[in-house]
Amino acid sequence: MKKGTLYIVATPIGNLDDITVRAIKTLQEADLIAAEDTRHTLKLLNHLEISKPMISYHRHNVLIEKLQEGQNIALVSDAGTPGICDPGEEVIKKCIELGINIVPIPGACAMINSLICSGIDTKEFTFLGFLPLNKKLRKKKLEEIEKENKTIIIYEAPHKLETTLKDLQKVLTQDRKVTLAREITKIHEEFIRGNIDEIIQKAENLKGEIVLIIEGNKEVEEENSLNNLTIEEHYKFYEEQGLSKKDIIKKVAKDRNMNKNDVYQQFI
């Protein structure tokens, strides 16, 4: 028996007009719709005048059985692209394991739309999802943010925003830019830009789903670029800034995580 196909269908993150023609067609033609919350998805289907049987995609085993029986299933989350920070990821992994065909139906994604309007570097970025609640794991993740030289993207719920911003304040320098994006594509869509202190001042009593875009640590980026130089080029870089030999050796040793004496031996 030929197996069915699992379609990963992106749905609007706010404005219902953001549904794609291909997504509508896929929902119309699917045998079954697997939803994160069937009540929430029913509102979208009613808006699109689509009537289809639905099932919660938390029932992994049932979904897999129906796919193996040859049914085509459209998987949707409550909003945006499924599989990102939601349980749909597990269904996708299981289908790959069993050789079931998976087809992406692209559309809205909160983190990408927040990033492109942030004014912060888009060339390289790290997506962290929601920060861990466990104190030990959270501390480790915050340390990663402190040292990360790429743009960082974080999701946060409004009732946890104050705590997260104060945690970030401990690890972010004042020259690192932050953009807070909320209610993307909705009536109260808003972008708040500034350093972490400015964001905290402006971010009182905010509602709606929130995305934080954080500029990478430029100091770490500079250190990484310096370490691509030869040790002689590294020395010359600081020499051209007018530093003394003693200070240059200290800086080179720190940048390269070397013993000062080992650096000193290079330039006797």
N, C-alpha and C positions, 0 to 999 in steps of 0.2 A: 504494500500500500504506500502511495506517495505521501510524504509528510507535508503538513501545511507550512505556511510562512508566518513568522512573527514580524509585524510592522511596528516600528518604534515611531509613534506619531507625536510630533511636537504640537502643542495647543497654545492658545494665547496666554500671556502672563497677566493680562488685564483687559486690554482693548480687544473685544471679540472680532473686530475687523482684521486682526492680524492672523487669523486662520488662513492657511494657504489653500489654493484650489486643489492641489494634490492631496492635502490632508483630508479635505472634505470628501474627495472621491474615494480615498482609502477607507474612511469610516463608513461610507455608503456601501462599499463592496465587501467589507469584512464579514465573516460569518459570526464573529463574536468580538465584543470590545472588553478588554481587560483594563479596569480602572483602579486608580489608587483609592478613590472614594466614589462609589457609584452614584451617590446623591449629587455630588458636585458635578460629575460628568454629565448627568442627566440634564442639567440646566443648559450645558453647551449643546447637547444633542437636540434639545427642544428648540433652541435658538436656530439651529441649522436645519430643523425639520427632518431629523434622521431618527428612525425607530429601529433599534437593534437590541438583541439580548446582551446583557452585561454581566460581568463577574468581577469580583475583587481579585486583583492580581497577587494578593497575599496568599491565595489558594494555589500555590506553585504547582503542586502535583496534578491538580485538575486541569490547569492550563496546558501542562506538558502532555497529558493524556490526549487532550483534544487536538493539539498540534500533531501528535503522532498518528491520530486518526485521520488527518488530512484537512482539518479545519484551518482557515486563515484567520489570524487574530490580530487586531489592532490594539497595541498597548499604549495607554495614555496616563500621564500623571495629572494631578490637580491643575497644574499650570506649567507651561514651558516644556523643556525637552526631558523626556523620561530617562531614567538611568543615572542622573546626576543628583547625588544626595537623596536618593529615594530607593525603596526596596525593589524597584523594577530592575535594578542592576543584577540582582540574584537570579531573576527569571532569564535575563539575557545570557548570563554565564552558563546556566543549566542548558539552554538551547544550544549554545556553542559546543558544549561537552557532548551533546547527543546528536550533533550534526544537523540540527534544524536550521533552515535558512532564516536569516535576519536581514531586514531591509529598513534603513533609516528614512524617515520622512521629515526633512528638516523644517525648522521654524524658529519661533521665539526662544530666546535663552537669556535669562536675567543677567548673568554674569558678563556675557559678551556685550550686551547693549549698555550696561553700566560702564564697562571698560572703555568702549569707544567714545563715550561722552565725558570721561573723567578728566581728560587733559594730561593724563599720566602715561608714560611710555607703554606702548602696546606691542613692541617687537618681541619681548620675552616676558612671560608671566607665570606665576605659580598659583594654582587654585587650591585653597585649603578647606573649602566647604565651611562647616560650622566648627568652631574651636571646641576641643574636648571639655567636658564638665569636670572630669577627674583632675584634681589639683596637680598631681605629678605630671600627667600627660599634657595638661594645659601649660604648665611652666616650661616644659620642653618645647612645645610648639611656639610659645612666645619668644623663646631664645632663638629659634629658627628664624622668626620674623625679624628679630633684631639684626641678624647677620645676613639675611637674604639680600642679594643685590639685584634680583629681578622684581618686577611689579608683583604685588601680592593681592589676591582677591579672596574675600571672606564673606560668607553669608551670616546674617544675624537676625534674630527675632526681636521685636521692639522692647519686650519686657526684660531682655537680657543685654540691651545695648549699652546702658550706663556702665555696667560691670565690665563689659568687653572694652569700652573706650578707656576706662581707667586703667585696665591691665595693659593696654597698648601704650598708654601715656608713660608707663614705667620703662618701656624698651625703645620708644621712637624718639629720635632727636628732633629738635625744632625745625630743622631745615628739610625734613622729609614731608612731602606733600601727601595729603589724604583727601579722598573724595568719598562722601557718603551719598549713595543713590537710594532713593526709596520710591515705592509706588510706581515703578517703571511702566510706562504706557497707560497709566490710569489718570484720572482727573487731577489728582494732587501730586503728580510726578514732580520730583524735586532733586536737585543736585546741590550738595553743600560742599564747598571746597575750601581748603586751608591746611594749616598744620594741625597736629593732634589737639593742642590747647584750644584753638579756634573752633574745631569741630565739636569739642565737648561743650563749649559755651553756646553753640547754636543748636545743639541736638537734644534739647529738653522736650520731653513728652511727645516724641515722634511716634506715629502709628504706621502700620503697613510693613511689608517685607523690605528688608534692608540689605544692601550690598555695600561693603567697604572696599575701596581700592586704595592700596598703600604703595607709595613710591619705594623702590628698592634702595638699599643702603649704598650710597655713592662712594663712601669711604672704603667699603669692602670691594666695590667694583674697581677702584683705583689700585688697591693693594693687589688684586688679582692680575690687573694689567701690568703692574710693575714686576710681578713674579714671572711674567713671560719674557722679561729682559734677561740678558746675561748679568752676572753679578757685577761685571765692570760697567755695563750700561746703567744698571740700577744705581751704582755709586755715582756715576756722572750726572744722573738725573737730579740727585740731591746736591751735588757739588755746584751745579748751575743755579741752584736756588740760594747759593751763598752760605751754606751750612759749613760748620767746622768739620774736620776729619772725624773727631770724636763723636759728634752728633750724627754724622752720616752713618758711621758704623753701627750706632745704636738703632737707627731707623731701619737700615738694611737688615740687621739681625732680627728685629721685631717683625718686619714685613715677611721675611722668608722663614720665620720660626727657626732661626739658627742661633748657635752660641756666638756671643760677641767676639770671643777669642778666635773662633774659626774664620769669621769675617775679617778680623784684624790681620790674620796671617796672610790673607789674600793681597793685602795692600801695604805690606812692609817694604 
